[in-house]
Amino acid sequence: MTTAVRPITRAEKGSRFAQKIRWIIDARSAETSALAWSWLYVFALFLAYYVLRPIRDQLGVAGGVRNLPWLFTGTLLAMLTVNPLFACAVRRWPRERFIAITYRFFMLNLLVFMGLLALAAPEHQVWVGRAFFIWASVFNLFVVSVFWSVVVDVFDAEQGKRLFGFLAAGATLGGIAGSGLTSCLVAKLGQSWLLITSIILLEVAVFAARRLSSVSDTFERPLREADPHQPVGGNIFAGMVHTVRSPYLLGIACFILLYTITSTFLYFQQATIAEAAFPNQAARTVFFAGIDFWVNVLTLVFQVFLTGRLMGRLGVLATLCALPLFSVAGFAALAVSPAVGVFVCVQVVRRVSNFALARPAREVLFTRLSREDRYKAKSFIDTVVYRGGDQVASVAYAGLAELGLSMTAIAIVAVPISTVWLGLSVWLGRGQDGQADEDHEKVNRALIKETTVQE
């Protein structure tokens, strides 16, 4: 006798699919909606940026590698100007509104640059390119910092350990798609259409941020100090003041500073290689896009399958220490053998470990802060301190080059810097893991107390 096989219903298929996804991501059912909108938000954001990034890099090289330190100076000055304006917007408007205002301000800027790049005389193109380089550097840090500020305002530390790796994977996929899109279309469509594409993608990010904010009440933390849908308030210079006064915030700022110093050293060497090896703009653009593409592909595997599990099992400390530890080993390898192949390996390993491990772990550090610091101090650290590190490193690199130091000598200088960075990471990781245990104990005591009262 043959038994009829009942067909699987659509609901059952959806349930099985959701279970598989939750196994990969380690997400809870109640987190699905907010996680999905967060993922779309960061995917659209990084897709928009990585369409612009190769254009920025080739325009920066076109202005001369020797002029890059001046571009970093201009970027730092721009950050110092824009940061108080952003803090003013955070103080005045709810997060849904200041996100829309901030992102649409950058969209308007892109329209202006599109006109300038199309209409400027050849002798003025270099200056337009330098302005675009500065603008894109400011744009990148601000829009990404805003995203992570919103995310750490929605998810707590325990959720962050499980879910931030998946959100970082959304950023990586956006980078892969953006790099591939630029490589394929820059020669056919030109820069103007790529700028229009970025504008459309930024509007998608605004929409996703609005939807995320509307569902974020699902994760309201106990005893939250303020309504997340109200303006943050406070002083526009609170981000800088709180960072200087708080040892914990100052430690995060120093972590960012040491990361940017070592990264800028490698960036200048990459720019020098590109200038020497690729004679025209299109070739350099494809070269930069190709590096971004393969770094993002390798990063994606780690973010989807390893990041959340590593942070969940090993804690923030071990995950945060990975990048400075790899940097110590990488610069030591360059000091021994400063070959191009070794340099490329060091650059790829550093960038993959940053995107897959250090960045998600670093964002978890901000979940223990007050709401004002999650927006203002975080923005100050992610923008002004970050670009301040670029400025310090660019001046230092130029000075070392003037003294005649080779790649080997610069690598030797970077080894003790990375060692100090590793020690700082241990201190920050211990602080976060200890705070997480303390918070968990407080929540347990509150639940026990609530249950006792109800009984």
N, C-alpha and C positions, 0 to 999 in steps of 0.2 A: 504494500500500500504506500503510495507516494504522498508525502506530507507537503502541502502547499507552503511555499515560502512567502511570508508577508513582506511586501515591499517596504523599504525604509522611507519614512515620511521626511518631508523637507525640514520639519522641526527637529527630527532626530539627527539628520545630517548636519544641520546648523549647530546642534548641541555637541556632536562629536568633533566638528571642526573647532568649535570654541574651546573644547577641552584640550585639543592638540596645541592650539595657539597658547592657551594658558600654561601648558606644560613647558613650552619653549620660553615664554616670557616670565612665568611664575607670577601671573597677575590674578587678582581676585575678581569675582563676577561684578561686584559693585564698582570696580575701578575701570571697567572696560570703556565706558563712554568718555570719561575724562582722558583716559590714556589715548584713545583713538584721535580725539581732537588735538591733543598735545602733539601726537605724532604727525598729523597733517600740518600743523602749525610749523614745526621745525623742518619738515621735509620741504615745504614750499619756501621757507626762509633760506635754507642752504642751497636749494636749487637756484633761487634768484641770485644769491651771492656768487656761486661758482660759475654762473654764466658771466659775471662781471670780473671775477678774479684774474683769469688769464689776460683779459684786456688791461686791467690795472697793472699787472706785472710787465707786460710788453711795453706799455706807455712809460713805466718807470725806468726800464732799461733803455728805452729810446732817448730819454733825457740824459743818459750817461750814468754808469755805475758810480762814478766819483761823486755825483750829485745826490745819491741816495741818502747820505746822512742829513742833508738839508731837507729832504722830503720827510724824513722822520721828525726833524725839528718842527716843520710845519704841521705835521700830524699831531704832535704833542700840544702845540699852541691851540690848534683847533679843538682838541679834546678839552683843554682847560676852559675854552669859551663855551662849548656846548654843554658840558656837564652841569653847571648851575641852571641852565635853561631847562634841562631835563628834570632836575630836582624840583624846579618850580612847577613843571607840569605834573609831577607826581604829587606834589603838595596840594595842587588845586583841583585836579580831576580824578574821578574813579579810574581804576586800571583799564577798563574797557575803552574809555575815551582817550586816555593819554597814549595808549598803544596805537589807536587809530591815528591820532594827531602826529605822533612821532614817525610812524611808517609812511604816512601820506606826505609828510614834509620831505622825506627822502625820495619819494616818487616824483615830486615836483622838481627836486634837484636833478634827477635823471633826465627829465624832459629838457631842462636847461642845458645839460651837458650834451645831449643828443644834438641840439641845435648848434652848440659851439663846435663840436667835433665835425659836423657836416659843413659849416659855413666859414670857419676860421681860415685865414690865409695860411699858407704853408709855414711861413716864418713864425706864426703864432701857435702852431699846432703843438710844439714842444711844451709851451707854457700851459696850454689847455690840458695836455697829458699829465703834467706835474700836478695841476690842480685836481684832476680826476684821481690821481694816485692818492693824494691826501684825503680827498672826500671818501673814496672807497674804503680806505683804512679806518676812517671814523665810522662810516656806515656799518662795516662788518662788526666792530666791537659793540656798538650801541644796540643794534637790532638783536644780536645774539644774547647780549647781556639782559635785555628786556625779556626775551623768551625765558631764560633760566630764572630770572627774578619771579616771573609769574609761576613757573613750575614749582619752585621751592616754596611759593606761597600757597600752592594747592596740595602738594604731597608732603608728607612728613619724612623724617629720616629713615624709618623702617621701610616705607614705600619706595623712597629714593634708592636704597640699596638694591631693591628688586627691579625697579622699573627704569631707572635713569640710563641703564645700558641700552635698553630697547629704544628710548628716545634718542640716544646718541646714534643708534643705528639708523633712525630716520634722517638725522643730519648727514650721515655718511651716504645713504642712498641719494639724498638730494645733491651731495657733492659729486657722486658718480654720474648722475643724470646731467647735472650742469656742465661738468667737464666734457662729457661725451657730446652733449649738444653743441657746445662752443667749438670743439674740434671739428665736428662735421659741418657746421653751418657758417662759421665765420667767413670762409672764403666765398660762399655762395650768397649769403644775405648781407654781410657787412655788419659793422658794429651797431648801427642805428636800430635794426630789427632785434638784435640781442638785448639792447637796452629796453625796448618796448616789452619784450618777453619778461624781463625782470620786474617791470612795473606791474604787469598782470599778476605775477606770482606773489608779489608783496601784498596785493589786494586779497589774494587767497589766504595769506597768512593773517591778515586783519580779520577776515571772516572766521577763521578757525579759532583765533584768540577770543573773539566774542562768544562763540559757542562753548569754548572751554570755560570761560568765566561763568556762563549761565548754568553749567552743571557742577561747578566746583564746590557747591555747598554740601555735596555728598561726603566730602572729606574734611569738613570743619573740625579743626583740632580742639580738644578740650581746653577750656579757659583761654580761648584766643582773645588777644587784647583789644581787637578792633574788628569792625565789620569789614570784610575784604572788598566789599563793593562800594566803600566810601573812600574819599581821598585820604592819603596817608598823613598829610599835614606835616608839621615840623618845620625846621629851618632848612633853607636850600643848601647850606654848607655843612649840614649834619653828617653827610657821608664822609667828608674829609676829616672833620673833627672827631667823629667816633672811631674812625680807622686809626688815627694817631693815638687816641687815648686807650683803646682796648688792646691788650697784648694778643688776644686771639685774632682779632681783625688784622692787627699789624703782622702777625705771623702769616696769615693768608696772603697779605699784600707782598711780603718778602718772598713767599713761594712763587707768586706770579712774576715778581721782579727777576728772580734767578732763572725761571723758565724762559722769559723773554730775552734775557741777556745771552743765554746759550743758543737759543733759536736764531737770534739775529746774527750771531757769528756764522752759523751755517747758511743763513739766507744770503749774506753777502758773498760767500764763496759760491753758492749756486748761481747768483746773478753774474759773477765773473765768468763762470764756465759757459753760461748761456750766451753772453756777449761775444766770447771768443769763438764759440762753436757754430753759432747760427747767425748768418749775415743779414737776414730780413725779418720784418715784423711778424709775418704770418708763420714762419718757421719757429720763431721764439714762442709765439702764442700756443702753437701745437705742442711744443716741448713742455711748457709749463702745465698745460692741460693734461698731457700724458702722465706727468708725475703725479698730479692730483688724482687722476683716475685710478692708477694702480695702488696708490696708498689707500684710497677709499675702499677699493675692492678687498684688500687684505684686512683692513680694519673691520669691515662688516661682519666677517666670520666671528671675530672675537666678541663684538658687541652683541650679536644675536645669541650666541651659544655660551659665552664664558663670563662676560662682565658681571651680570646680575648674580650669578652663582658664586663667583669669586668674592664679590663684596659681601654677599650674604653669609658665606662660610668663613672667610678669612678676616672680614671686617674692613673698615676704611683704611686702617694703618698699612696693611700689606699692599693694598691696591694703590694707595697714594705713593708709596715708596718705589713702585716699579719704574716710573719714568726717570727719576734722578739716579736710580741704580743703573739703568741702561745707559744713561748719559755718562756716568763715571767710566763704565766699561767702553763705551763708544769713543769718547775722547782719548782714552788711554790707547785704544787700537789705532786711532789716527796719529797719535804721537809716535807709535812704533812704525806704522806703515801708512803714510799720507797719500795713498793711491786713490784714483778716482773711484774705483770699484768699492773700496772701503768706505769712502765718503758717502756714496750713494746708499750703501747698506746702513750706515749710521743714521742718515737722514730718514730713511724709510722706517727703521725700527723706532726711532724717536717719535715720529709723527703718528705711527700706528699705536704705540703705547700711550701717547697723549690722548688721542681721540677715544681709544677703547677703554682705557683704565684711568688715567689721571683726571680727565675732564669730568666724567661722571662722579668719581670720588670727591673731587674738589667741590662740585655743586652740593653734595651731601653736607659738606662743612657749613653751608649757609643755612641749612634747615633749622639750626638751633638758635638763630638770631631773632631779634625783634622784627616786626613787620617793616618798620622804618629802615632798619639796616639791611633787610633783604632787598630793598629797592635802591636806597641812596648809597649806603656804604658799598654794596655789591657793585653798583654802577661805577662808583669812583674807582674801585679796585680793578674792575674789568676793563676800564677805558683809560683813565689818567695814569694809574700805576703801570698798567700794561704798556702803554706807549711811552711812559717814562723809562721803562726798561729798554725799549727799543732805542730811545735816545741815548741812554748811557752806553749801550752796547755799540751803537753806530759810531759814537765819538771815540770809544775805546778801540774799536776795530780800526778806524782810520788812523788813530795814533800808533797802534801796533804796526800797521802797514807802513807808516812813515818811518818807523824805526827799523824797517827791513825784516820784521819777523815773518817767518814762513808759516805754512799751514801746520807744520809740526809744532812750532813754538806756540802758536795760538791754541792748539789742542792741549799742550802742556799747561797753559794758563787756565784753561777751562776745567781741568780735572779737579783742582781743589775747590773751585766754585761749585761744581756739581756735588762734591763731597759735603760741603756745608748745606747745600740744598737737600741732600738726603737726610742729614741730621734734623733739619727743620721739619721735614715730612714725617719723621718718626714722632716728633713732639705734637704736631697737629693731629696725626692719626690717633695717638693715644688719648688726646683730649676729646675727640669726637666719639670714639668707641666708649670711653668712660661716661660721657654725657648720655649716650644712647642707652647704656645700661641703667643709669640713674633715672632717665625719663621713663623707661619701661617699668621700673619699680614704682614710680609715682603713679602711673596709669593703673597698675595692678592694685595699689593701695586704694585709689579712688574707686575702682570697680568693686572691691570688697566692701568698702564703706557704703556705697550706693546700694549694694545687694542687702547688707545688714539693715539699712534704714527701711527698705521695701518690705523685708520680712517682719 
